[in-house]
Amino acid sequence: MPDRESHEDPSQRNSRETDAERKKRRDRFLRDLAEARELRDRVQPRRAKTAKLRHAMRMRTFRW
C-alpha cells in the first residue's frame, strides 16, 4: 500500500511545515540551481554565451 503522506491534503502538509523550513528549503534549491548554472557555463561556454544573448534579446523585446 502506498504511504499515506503522498495522499494528504496539501493544506495539512503546509500546516506542519513552518515558514522557516520552507525558506531554508527554497534557499538551498536556489543555491543548487545557481551552482548548476555556473557549472554548465564553465563546461559549455559557447552554449552559455548563446543563451545569454538570447535572454538579452528576449528582455529587449519584452513589453511591460
C-alpha positions, 0 to 999 in steps of 0.5 A: 500500500502506498504511504499515506503522506503522498495522499494528504491534503496539501493544506495539512502538509503546509500546516506542519511545515513552518515558514522557516523550513520552507525558506531554508528549503527554497534557499538551498534549491536556489543555491543548487540551481545557481551552482548548476548554472555556473557549472554548465557555463564553465563546461559549455561556454559557447552554449552559455554565451548563446543563451545569454544573448538570447535572454538579452534579446528576449528582455529587449523585446519584452513589453511591460 
